[in-house]
Amino acid sequence: MRDKMSCVSGCIKWLLFIFNLLFAVCGIGILAIGVIIHLQLSNLTKTVEMNVMFPSIVLIVIGSIIFVISFFGCCGAIRESHCMTITFASILLFILIIQVAVAVYAFVVFKNTDNQISIKSTYTNIFNEYPRNAEEAEIVNIIQSSLKCCGVNSADDFAPHGNFTGKIPWSCCGKAEREQFCSASEAKNVPGCADKIAEALQTAGTVLGSVAIGIAGIELVGIIFALCLANSIRNTERRGYRV
């Protein structure tokens, strides 16, 4: 009977150890994805009113924490420490809850139709300042060149009206900055930036939410392993028997 318990406990111990190695890699992956999306969304912060940076910042923090707490899991498994194993499971459960909250936030907020309308309205206000404000013009040019879009709805938004002269900037057709203007034919089929920004945010939300849910599932398995090992350690300690 004891040999059987020893075998089961040993299997759980090494499964938990291997899980934690994978868990550390997942932590690095979450951190990397959070950084990449954070950098991609940084150009959009002034064009939207909602806090689009929040989910990516949370993923960066979670990825860093996950990498650190994998230490508790590895040590708890190898040393068969009940305290460290329970600590690992508790922290992991806390992280799992946060990740599920981030996933819900990403799926709901980024796909909200009202937010898409708000994005278009805010970007339109920034775009209208293009001829008069160098800072706003730089924001528009960065968005147009990075998202490969032009104007709010199309290149027609640069047609002569107000302070617009009808000249289409280099950023609309992928030219170098020193080549100041595009021709109408070059920018004719380039999509508007309002839709491209909304699409970029939806994609970011889907990626963030999917990653958070996927890693949460892996974490749930880790929690189950950790609790099983902690229970096995406690039982062997009560019987005065160590594996």
N, C-alpha and C positions, 0 to 999 in steps of 0.2 A: 504493500500500500504506500509506504513511504517512498519507494523507488518510483512508483507511478507519479506521486505528487512532485517528486524531485524533477522528473522528466518534464512534466507540464510547466512547472515553475521555471525551469531552465529555458524551455522554448519561449515562454512569454517574455523572459528577461532579454533574450537575444532578439526577439521580434521587436521589442520596444527600443533596444539599442539601434537596430537597423533603421527603424522608423525615425528615430531622432536624427540620424545622419541625413536621411531624406528630408526631414523637417528643416534642418539647417539650410539645405539647398533651396527648399521652398521659400525660406525666409529671405535668402539672397535674391531669389526670383521676384518675390513681391516687392522688395526694395528697389530692384532694377526697373520693374514695370512702373512703380509709383514715380520714380525719378523721370523716366521717359515721358510719361503722360503729363507730369507736372511741367516739364520743359515745353511740351507741345501746346499746353493750354495757357502758358504764360503770356502769349501774344493776344489772347482773347479776353483777358481779365477786364480790360477797359471797355469792351464792347458789350458786356452782359452785366446785368444787375445782380444775378444770383452768384453765390460763392462757388465757382466751378473748381477752385483749387482745393477745397476741403477734402474730397475723397482721396485725391492723390497724396496729399500731405498725410492723411490718416494711414494710407497704405505704406508710405515711407516709414512712419513711426512703427507700425505693426511689423513690417519686415525686419526692422532693426531689433525689436523686442523678441520676435520669434527666434532669430538667430542666437540671441543671448540665452533665452530660456531653454533652448535645446541642450545647453550644458547641464541643467538640472535633470533633464530626462536621461541623458547619457550616464551621468554619475549615479543617479538613482538606480538605474538598471544594473550597471556593472557592480556597484557596491551593495545592491539590494537594500537600499536605505528607504525605509517606509516614509520618513519625514520628507526627503527630497522628492520621492515619487509623488506623494500627495501634493507637495508644493508645485511640482511640474503640472500635474493634472488640473489644479485649481487655476493656475495662471493661464493654462491653455484654454480652459472653459471661458475665462474672462475675455481672452482674445477672440474666441469663437463668437461670442455674443456681439462684440464690437464689429467684427467682420460682417456678420449677418445684417447689422444695422447699416453699415456702409453700403452693402449690396442693395438693400431696400431703398436707401437714399439715392443711390446712383440710378437704379432702374426707374424710380418714380419721378425724381426731379429732372433728370436729363431728358426724359421722354414726355414731359408735360407740355401740352400744346400751348398753354398760356405763356410758358417760358419762351417758346419759339417766337411767339408774337412780340414778347418783350425784347428779345434779341434783335429782331428786325427793326423795331422802333428805336432802340438805343443806338444800333449801328447806323441807322439813317441819320440820326442827329450828329453823330461823329462825321459821317461822310459829307454832310452839308457844310461842314467847316473846312473841308479839304482845301479849297482855294485860298482861305484866309489864315489858317492856323497851321504852322509848320509841324507842330507836335501831332496834331490829328492827322495831317497828311502822311506823316511817317508811320502812324499806326495803320492807316488804310493801306499804304504800300506794302507793309510787312504782311498783313493779312492777305492781300491780293497775290503777292508773290509766293507765299507759303501754301495757301489753299488753292492756288491757280484759279482765281475767280476775278470778277471785274464789276465794279459798281455795287449798288444794293441789289438790283434785280438783273442788270445787264450793263453792257458798255454804253447803252443809250442814256444812262444816268449822267454821263459826262457831256451830253449834248448841250449846246449853248443855252444857258438860263442862269439867272442870278449872276454869281461871280464865276461860273464855269464858262470856259471859252470854247469848249468842244474838243479840246486836245485830250487824247487818251494817254495816261501815263505808262511808262515802261513796265510797271509791275503787272499790267493787265495781260501782257502777252509773253512774259518770260524773258524780256530783253535785259541786257546789262543796264545798271543804273545810269551809266554815262549816256546811253541812248535814251533820250528823254521821253519820246512819244511812240505810241503804236499807231498803226493805220487802222481805219475802221474795219477793213477786211480781216486783219489779224485778230481783232478782238470780237469779231461778230458772233462766234459760237462759244465764247467763254461764258460759263454760268455766273449768275449773280452771287455775291458773297453772303447775303443773308441766309440763303438756303445751305450754302457750303458750311457756314459757321454752325448752324443748327445740326447739320449732318455730322460734323466733326464732334460736336458735343454728345450726340446720340451714340456715336461709335465709341467715344471715350467712356460713356456711361455703361454701355454694354460690356466693354472689356473689363472695366473696374468691377462691375457687379458679378460677372462670370468668374473672374479670378478669385474674388472674395468668397463666393459660394463654393467654388471648387476646392480651395484651400481649407475652407471650413469643414468640408466633408472629410478631408484627410486628417484634420485636427480631431474630429470626432472619433475616428478610429484610434488615434493616439491616446485620447482620454480613456477610452475603453480598455486598451492595453495597460495603461498606467494604473488604473483602478484595480484591474485583475491582478497585476503584479503586487500592488500594495496590499491587497487582501491576502494573497498567498504568503507574502512576507510576514504579515501580522499573525496569520495562522501558525506558521512554522515557529515564530517567536513564542507564541503561547504554549506550543507543545515542547519547547526547549530544543527544537530540532532545526538546524541550519542546513540549507542546501549546499 
